[in-house]
Amino acid sequence: MSKGLKEEIDKTIEVLKSGGTILYPTDTIWGLGCDATNFEAIDKIYSIKNRDLNKSFIILLDDDRKLNKYVREIPEVAWDLLDHSDSPLTIIYPQAVNLPQNLLAKDGSIAIRIVKDGFVQQLLKKFNKPIVSTSANFSGELSPKTKKEISKKLIESVDYMVEIETENKQNKSSSIIKLQINGEIEIIRK
């Protein structure tokens, strides 16, 4: 890891630990995020985005071995989906645990994406907690694919913007699949 990258990760973690909000490059598009275990920080994200409180967020993890910490029972099919997905995949799991209530959907589920590489994976690994990931825009607006597309007003609303140019390979939102305990699959977004 280069010295500049390490410093950027350290600065970002400092903001996250203090309950702050960040704009950062994910494995898909630019994201707006915070510590996914901090109730107040999650409320800030809802407020910044002007998002309906009934719409939950995605969280990012760096390793699928951490899923058991945040999901009570992982349907078997999830492991196959994770192993065979060659592009970013968000899975909505039933029965979330160890996460603030304001992060969960009404049915108690949580959307999680395992990040396999890049800046955000290194950030997650060092932070060792999940990070909220929602598109870096106000609700109802187009999702920014690059740093330049993020609105100045949004940038002024957060505590920190990562100083790394986008490195996302996909430049589009992840696919989203919802799983039931019985293994039933529902495709939410291709």
Backbone as CSV, one residue per row, in Angstrom:
resi,resn,N_x,N_y,N_z,CA_x,CA_y,CA_z,C_x,C_y,C_z
1,MET,0.854,-1.182,0.000,0.000,0.000,0.000,0.895,1.239,0.000
2,SER,0.624,2.169,-0.901,1.434,3.379,-0.978,1.189,4.267,0.245
3,LYS,2.161,5.137,0.513,2.060,6.040,1.665,0.820,6.939,1.538
4,GLY,0.563,7.451,0.328,-0.600,8.314,0.100,-1.918,7.593,0.351
5,LEU,-1.986,6.340,-0.084,-3.192,5.550,0.111,-3.409,5.268,1.599
6,LYS,-2.331,4.917,2.290,-2.420,4.635,3.724,-2.898,5.878,4.480
7,GLU,-2.355,7.035,4.134,-2.767,8.296,4.784,-4.231,8.598,4.514
8,GLU,-4.688,8.351,3.291,-6.090,8.596,2.933,-7.022,7.672,3.714
9,ILE,-6.635,6.425,3.836,-7.424,5.460,4.615,-7.462,5.887,6.078
10,ASP,-6.326,6.284,6.631,-6.265,6.717,8.034,-7.148,7.937,8.290
11,LYS,-7.105,8.922,7.373,-7.950,10.128,7.519,-9.436,9.753,7.484
12,THR,-9.787,8.881,6.547,-11.183,8.463,6.382,-11.668,7.724,7.628
13,ILE,-10.840,6.852,8.168,-11.207,6.098,9.372,-11.396,7.032,10.556
14,GLU,-10.567,8.045,10.650,-10.704,9.033,11.734,-12.092,9.685,11.690
15,VAL,-12.538,10.053,10.489,-13.862,10.664,10.311,-14.958,9.661,10.673
16,LEU,-14.834,8.419,10.206,-15.836,7.385,10.498,-15.936,7.126,12.001
17,LYS,-14.804,7.022,12.665,-14.793,6.751,14.112,-15.423,7.879,14.911
18,SER,-15.357,9.097,14.380,-15.929,10.248,15.088,-17.422,10.421,14.794
19,GLY,-18.007,9.491,14.037,-19.426,9.580,13.701,-19.698,10.435,12.474
20,GLY,-18.656,10.709,11.699,-18.788,11.562,10.525,-19.293,10.834,9.289
21,THR,-19.593,11.634,8.270,-20.079,11.126,6.989,-19.018,11.353,5.921
22,ILE,-18.975,10.443,4.956,-17.946,10.514,3.917,-18.537,10.329,2.521
23,LEU,-17.834,10.857,1.539,-18.057,10.561,0.124,-16.839,9.773,-0.305
24,TYR,-17.041,8.630,-0.970,-15.902,7.766,-1.272,-16.166,6.897,-2.496
25,PRO,-15.084,6.471,-3.185,-15.244,5.589,-4.337,-15.476,4.166,-3.846
26,THR,-16.516,3.525,-4.353,-16.781,2.131,-3.998,-16.353,1.260,-5.174
27,ASP,-16.711,0.015,-5.136,-16.419,-0.895,-6.234,-17.416,-0.723,-7.382
28,THR,-18.391,0.146,-7.200,-19.382,0.402,-8.258,-19.373,1.885,-8.622
29,ILE,-20.089,2.700,-7.863,-20.168,4.140,-8.119,-19.689,4.875,-6.871
30,TRP,-19.679,6.199,-6.899,-19.298,6.957,-5.703,-20.402,6.815,-4.663
31,GLY,-19.967,6.666,-3.418,-20.911,6.437,-2.338,-20.876,7.513,-1.269
32,LEU,-21.981,7.595,-0.554,-22.128,8.418,0.638,-22.219,7.418,1.774
33,GLY,-21.405,7.577,2.802,-21.399,6.554,3.831,-21.021,7.047,5.213
34,CYS,-21.053,6.072,6.139,-20.700,6.302,7.528,-20.475,4.942,8.177
35,ASP,-20.108,4.961,9.439,-19.973,3.740,10.229,-21.363,3.110,10.339
36,ALA,-21.510,1.893,9.821,-22.821,1.233,9.795,-23.265,0.730,11.163
37,THR,-22.443,0.928,12.186,-22.847,0.521,13.536,-23.212,1.730,14.398
38,ASN,-23.190,2.923,13.804,-23.423,4.161,14.537,-24.806,4.741,14.177
39,PHE,-25.759,4.611,15.091,-27.142,5.054,14.883,-27.215,6.523,14.450
40,GLU,-26.508,7.402,15.159,-26.561,8.847,14.859,-25.982,9.157,13.488
41,ALA,-24.887,8.484,13.133,-24.274,8.715,11.822,-25.224,8.283,10.698
42,ILE,-25.923,7.182,10.909,-26.895,6.702,9.916,-28.019,7.722,9.762
43,ASP,-28.484,8.286,10.870,-29.500,9.347,10.805,-29.010,10.539,9.987
44,LYS,-27.729,10.878,10.127,-27.151,11.985,9.347,-27.257,11.692,7.848
45,ILE,-26.996,10.439,7.468,-27.066,10.069,6.048,-28.491,10.235,5.526
46,TYR,-29.489,9.782,6.306,-30.890,9.981,5.900,-31.174,11.467,5.694
47,SER,-30.694,12.266,6.612,-30.940,13.709,6.560,-30.239,14.347,5.355
48,ILE,-28.978,14.016,5.155,-28.219,14.580,4.029,-28.897,14.240,2.702
49,LYS,-29.275,12.977,2.518,-29.873,12.531,1.257,-31.317,12.981,1.090
50,ASN,-31.940,13.397,2.206,-33.366,13.688,2.206,-34.121,12.422,1.787
51,ARG,-33.727,11.320,2.408,-34.243,9.997,2.046,-35.374,9.575,2.969
52,ASP,-36.354,8.923,2.396,-37.475,8.368,3.141,-36.934,7.384,4.174
53,LEU,-37.342,7.524,5.424,-36.871,6.660,6.504,-37.289,5.203,6.322
54,ASN,-38.221,4.938,5.433,-38.642,3.559,5.171,-37.751,2.847,4.155
55,LYS,-36.791,3.578,3.570,-35.867,2.971,2.612,-34.539,2.727,3.317
56,SER,-34.140,1.466,3.387,-32.908,1.129,4.081,-31.695,1.317,3.159
57,PHE,-30.517,1.107,3.725,-29.263,1.280,2.992,-28.544,-0.052,2.805
58,ILE,-27.587,-0.038,1.908,-26.657,-1.148,1.716,-25.488,-0.923,2.671
59,ILE,-24.916,-2.018,3.159,-23.653,-1.901,3.881,-22.603,-2.723,3.140
60,LEU,-21.357,-2.307,3.302,-20.248,-2.985,2.652,-19.400,-3.701,3.683
61,LEU,-18.932,-4.892,3.322,-17.981,-5.664,4.119,-16.816,-6.054,3.210
62,ASP,-15.662,-6.307,3.803,-14.491,-6.674,3.010,-14.295,-8.183,2.870
63,ASP,-15.069,-8.969,3.628,-14.831,-10.409,3.637,-16.131,-11.139,3.981
64,ASP,-16.466,-12.169,3.191,-17.719,-12.879,3.453,-17.714,-13.630,4.782
65,ARG,-16.548,-13.840,5.380,-16.485,-14.490,6.694,-17.086,-13.613,7.794
66,LYS,-17.266,-12.328,7.502,-17.855,-11.400,8.481,-19.388,-11.374,8.415
67,LEU,-19.970,-12.047,7.422,-21.428,-12.058,7.285,-22.120,-12.595,8.536
68,ASN,-21.560,-13.632,9.131,-22.176,-14.248,10.311,-22.322,-13.289,11.487
69,LYS,-21.532,-12.241,11.493,-21.623,-11.261,12.575,-22.863,-10.367,12.430
70,TYR,-23.388,-10.255,11.184,-24.489,-9.316,10.924,-25.772,-9.971,10.407
71,VAL,-25.725,-11.283,10.160,-26.900,-12.009,9.682,-27.084,-13.245,10.557
72,ARG,-28.296,-13.389,11.124,-28.554,-14.511,12.043,-28.337,-15.867,11.373
73,GLU,-28.962,-16.056,10.218,-28.846,-17.340,9.517,-28.694,-17.065,8.024
74,ILE,-27.580,-17.471,7.464,-27.303,-17.196,6.062,-27.825,-18.356,5.210
75,PRO,-28.767,-18.074,4.312,-29.272,-19.137,3.438,-28.122,-19.749,2.626
76,GLU,-28.108,-21.056,2.494,-27.025,-21.770,1.798,-26.750,-21.210,0.408
77,VAL,-27.792,-20.835,-0.305,-27.632,-20.352,-1.675,-26.769,-19.085,-1.732
78,ALA,-26.689,-18.352,-0.639,-25.883,-17.120,-0.610,-24.421,-17.410,-0.915
79,TRP,-23.903,-18.510,-0.366,-22.486,-18.839,-0.587,-22.228,-19.117,-2.061
80,ASP,-23.143,-19.802,-2.726,-22.988,-20.070,-4.163,-23.037,-18.769,-4.963
81,LEU,-23.978,-17.905,-4.608,-24.091,-16.624,-5.306,-22.809,-15.810,-5.151
82,LEU,-22.275,-15.763,-3.949,-21.052,-15.002,-3.691,-19.859,-15.602,-4.433
83,ASP,-19.765,-16.922,-4.449,-18.643,-17.591,-5.116,-18.668,-17.413,-6.632
84,HIS,-19.855,-17.363,-7.212,-19.963,-17.348,-8.670,-20.236,-15.983,-9.288
85,SER,-20.379,-14.971,-8.470,-20.643,-13.635,-9.011,-19.337,-13.015,-9.492
86,ASP,-19.326,-12.596,-10.755,-18.113,-11.968,-11.282,-18.243,-10.447,-11.373
87,SER,-19.338,-9.918,-10.869,-19.514,-8.465,-10.787,-20.124,-8.144,-9.427
88,PRO,-20.029,-6.876,-8.987,-20.550,-6.525,-7.663,-22.004,-6.950,-7.467
89,LEU,-22.237,-7.660,-6.370,-23.544,-8.212,-6.062,-23.932,-7.851,-4.634
90,THR,-25.079,-7.224,-4.489,-25.634,-6.924,-3.168,-26.704,-7.960,-2.890
91,ILE,-26.606,-8.579,-1.710,-27.601,-9.566,-1.310,-28.341,-9.033,-0.090
92,ILE,-29.663,-9.086,-0.151,-30.494,-8.697,0.995,-30.750,-9.969,1.803
93,TYR,-30.242,-9.956,3.024,-30.357,-11.116,3.909,-31.468,-10.894,4.931
94,PRO,-32.203,-11.959,5.263,-33.208,-11.837,6.323,-32.519,-11.826,7.691
95,GLN,-33.200,-11.329,8.684,-32.777,-11.405,10.083,-31.389,-10.832,10.364
96,ALA,-31.253,-9.535,10.165,-30.002,-8.858,10.498,-29.818,-8.823,12.012
97,VAL,-28.575,-8.846,12.440,-28.233,-8.747,13.865,-27.050,-7.797,14.038
98,ASN,-26.893,-7.290,15.252,-25.751,-6.440,15.628,-25.629,-5.160,14.807
99,LEU,-26.753,-4.667,14.309,-26.773,-3.415,13.545,-27.892,-2.537,14.082
100,PRO,-27.735,-1.205,14.002,-28.785,-0.301,14.479,-30.103,-0.487,13.718
101,GLN,-31.195,-0.318,14.418,-32.533,-0.502,13.839,-32.783,0.429,12.653
102,ASN,-32.235,1.649,12.685,-32.486,2.599,11.593,-31.759,2.236,10.300
103,LEU,-30.967,1.187,10.343,-30.263,0.716,9.148,-31.024,-0.400,8.445
104,LEU,-31.914,-1.044,9.181,-32.607,-2.227,8.674,-33.895,-1.874,7.932
105,ALA,-34.277,-2.766,7.028,-35.579,-2.635,6.369,-36.661,-2.982,7.392
106,LYS,-37.906,-2.635,7.085,-39.025,-2.912,8.004,-39.120,-4.385,8.384
107,ASP,-38.750,-5.272,7.454,-38.840,-6.713,7.725,-37.617,-7.264,8.467
108,GLY,-36.704,-6.371,8.884,-35.531,-6.794,9.640,-34.378,-7.281,8.785
109,SER,-34.499,-7.110,7.471,-33.433,-7.559,6.567,-32.365,-6.471,6.410
110,ILE,-31.213,-6.883,5.857,-30.118,-5.950,5.595,-29.478,-6.302,4.246
111,ALA,-29.164,-5.277,3.468,-28.499,-5.455,2.173,-26.992,-5.335,2.389
112,ILE,-26.266,-6.359,1.959,-24.813,-6.392,2.158,-24.116,-6.724,0.849
113,ARG,-23.037,-5.978,0.569,-22.182,-6.294,-0.574,-20.771,-6.549,-0.049
114,ILE,-20.185,-7.629,-0.510,-18.805,-7.953,-0.172,-17.931,-7.318,-1.252
115,VAL,-17.037,-6.436,-0.834,-16.161,-5.739,-1.769,-14.877,-6.549,-1.921
116,LYS,-14.512,-6.848,-3.150,-13.397,-7.768,-3.386,-12.064,-7.095,-3.653
117,ASP,-12.054,-5.811,-3.972,-10.762,-5.157,-4.220,-10.894,-3.640,-4.148
118,GLY,-9.778,-2.956,-4.367,-9.761,-1.506,-4.442,-9.653,-0.778,-3.111
119,PHE,-9.722,0.534,-3.206,-9.601,1.411,-2.040,-10.578,1.025,-0.943
120,VAL,-11.838,0.835,-1.297,-12.864,0.595,-0.282,-12.643,-0.725,0.448
121,GLN,-12.128,-1.743,-0.229,-11.849,-2.995,0.474,-10.742,-2.780,1.505
122,GLN,-9.720,-2.036,1.132,-8.630,-1.765,2.070,-9.119,-0.913,3.244
123,LEU,-10.002,0.029,2.950,-10.597,0.860,4.006,-11.393,-0.014,4.974
124,LEU,-12.240,-0.885,4.436,-13.063,-1.767,5.263,-12.205,-2.705,6.114
125,LYS,-11.158,-3.228,5.523,-10.280,-4.160,6.234,-9.647,-3.470,7.447
126,LYS,-9.168,-2.251,7.245,-8.511,-1.536,8.343,-9.532,-1.006,9.365
127,PHE,-10.698,-0.569,8.906,-11.740,-0.051,9.806,-12.354,-1.193,10.621
128,ASN,-12.445,-2.358,10.010,-12.943,-3.579,10.650,-14.393,-3.488,11.124
129,LYS,-15.184,-2.684,10.433,-16.622,-2.568,10.667,-17.274,-2.333,9.307
130,PRO,-18.559,-2.602,9.195,-19.232,-2.301,7.930,-19.406,-0.792,7.748
131,ILE,-19.474,-0.388,6.493,-19.701,1.021,6.151,-20.979,1.102,5.322
132,VAL,-21.818,2.094,5.636,-23.019,2.347,4.837,-22.577,2.775,3.444
133,SER,-23.291,2.304,2.444,-23.031,2.702,1.070,-24.348,3.011,0.382
134,THR,-24.543,4.276,0.104,-25.681,4.713,-0.690,-25.120,5.648,-1.748
135,SER,-25.772,5.772,-2.859,-25.234,6.601,-3.938,-25.013,8.038,-3.464
136,ALA,-23.962,8.646,-3.971,-23.553,9.992,-3.566,-24.399,11.043,-4.289
137,ASN,-25.675,11.077,-3.923,-26.607,12.025,-4.521,-27.747,12.283,-3.544
138,PHE,-28.566,13.259,-3.869,-29.782,13.484,-3.098,-30.851,12.550,-3.658
139,SER,-31.752,12.088,-2.827,-32.792,11.152,-3.264,-33.502,11.665,-4.507
140,GLY,-33.658,10.770,-5.473,-34.355,11.120,-6.704,-33.450,11.610,-7.820
141,GLU,-32.177,11.917,-7.502,-31.244,12.388,-8.531,-30.463,11.218,-9.100
142,LEU,-29.782,11.441,-10.231,-28.962,10.410,-10.856,-27.755,10.094,-9.981
143,SER,-27.341,8.837,-9.994,-26.178,8.398,-9.224,-24.898,8.802,-9.950
144,PRO,-23.948,9.410,-9.237,-22.696,9.843,-9.871,-21.742,8.671,-10.108
145,LYS,-21.240,8.584,-11.313,-20.283,7.521,-11.638,-18.858,7.986,-11.358
146,THR,-18.650,9.297,-11.407,-17.319,9.848,-11.156,-17.400,10.935,-10.089
147,LYS,-16.268,11.257,-9.555,-16.161,12.291,-8.523,-16.686,13.643,-9.041
148,LYS,-16.410,13.937,-10.303,-16.823,15.215,-10.894,-18.338,15.384,-10.968
149,GLU,-19.074,14.266,-10.980,-20.529,14.314,-11.103,-21.250,14.552,-9.775
150,ILE,-20.506,14.563,-8.664,-21.132,14.752,-7.350,-21.462,16.232,-7.157
151,SER,-22.669,16.508,-6.709,-23.101,17.898,-6.553,-22.310,18.609,-5.463
152,LYS,-22.011,19.880,-5.745,-21.254,20.715,-4.794,-22.005,20.809,-3.465
153,LYS,-23.313,20.891,-3.547,-24.137,20.986,-2.339,-23.991,19.727,-1.473
154,LEU,-23.932,18.565,-2.115,-23.750,17.319,-1.366,-22.363,17.283,-0.728
155,ILE,-21.350,17.677,-1.484,-19.975,17.704,-0.959,-19.908,18.577,0.295
156,GLU,-20.607,19.711,0.262,-20.607,20.622,1.417,-21.389,20.051,2.606
157,SER,-22.216,19.038,2.370,-23.055,18.462,3.428,-22.361,17.373,4.244
158,VAL,-21.248,16.845,3.743,-20.577,15.737,4.432,-19.353,16.231,5.195
159,ASP,-18.841,15.351,6.051,-17.673,15.706,6.847,-16.350,15.526,6.107
160,TYR,-16.322,14.605,5.134,-15.061,14.349,4.435,-15.321,13.717,3.074
161,MET,-14.524,14.136,2.086,-14.572,13.522,0.759,-13.206,12.912,0.489
162,VAL,-13.196,11.627,0.193,-11.947,10.917,-0.077,-11.250,11.578,-1.265
163,GLU,-9.946,11.768,-1.126,-9.162,12.465,-2.146,-8.533,11.525,-3.173
164,ILE,-9.235,10.471,-3.504,-8.750,9.532,-4.522,-9.731,9.607,-5.677
165,GLU,-9.190,9.675,-6.887,-10.083,9.687,-8.043,-10.719,8.317,-8.160
166,THR,-11.852,8.285,-8.771,-12.603,7.044,-8.888,-11.761,5.928,-9.484
167,GLU,-11.900,4.763,-8.923,-11.201,3.595,-9.446,-12.184,2.469,-9.687
168,ASN,-13.469,2.818,-9.559,-14.493,1.794,-9.744,-14.459,1.285,-11.181
169,LYS,-14.483,-0.024,-11.298,-14.368,-0.659,-12.612,-15.713,-0.766,-13.308
170,GLN,-16.771,-0.749,-12.546,-18.090,-1.025,-13.099,-18.820,0.227,-13.561
171,ASN,-18.711,1.309,-12.785,-19.397,2.568,-13.083,-20.907,2.430,-13.192
172,LYS,-21.463,1.449,-12.506,-22.910,1.332,-12.396,-23.220,0.651,-11.072
173,SER,-24.439,0.801,-10.619,-24.846,0.204,-9.350,-24.765,-1.316,-9.422
174,SER,-24.638,-1.929,-8.259,-24.551,-3.392,-8.196,-25.895,-4.035,-8.505
175,SER,-25.839,-5.309,-8.835,-27.061,-6.115,-8.913,-27.539,-6.325,-7.482
176,ILE,-28.851,-6.470,-7.294,-29.390,-6.715,-5.952,-30.313,-7.924,-6.007
177,ILE,-30.066,-8.866,-5.092,-30.880,-10.064,-4.960,-31.355,-10.148,-3.520
178,LYS,-32.618,-10.486,-3.321,-33.149,-10.669,-1.968,-33.334,-12.163,-1.720
179,LEU,-32.807,-12.614,-0.581,-32.922,-14.020,-0.201,-33.864,-14.182,0.979
180,GLN,-34.602,-15.287,0.951,-35.434,-15.666,2.090,-34.711,-16.787,2.835
181,ILE,-35.101,-17.031,4.066,-34.499,-18.106,4.864,-34.571,-19.444,4.124
182,ASN,-35.679,-19.673,3.415,-35.866,-20.951,2.712,-35.057,-21.039,1.408
183,GLY,-34.252,-19.987,1.130,-33.426,-19.988,-0.067,-34.096,-19.390,-1.284
184,GLU,-35.357,-18.985,-1.157,-36.075,-18.364,-2.271,-35.339,-17.074,-2.678
185,ILE,-35.212,-16.862,-3.980,-34.469,-15.717,-4.514,-35.424,-14.776,-5.251
186,GLU,-35.239,-13.475,-5.002,-35.989,-12.453,-5.741,-34.977,-11.469,-6.308
187,ILE,-35.013,-11.251,-7.617,-34.102,-10.287,-8.236,-34.722,-8.896,-8.114
188,ILE,-34.006,-7.998,-7.441,-34.480,-6.646,-7.229,-33.947,-5.708,-8.319
189,ARG,-32.647,-5.848,-8.649,-32.044,-5.013,-9.692,-30.976,-5.847,-10.399
190,LYS,-31.062,-5.877,-11.742,-30.075,-6.647,-12.527,-28.824,-5.845,-12.753
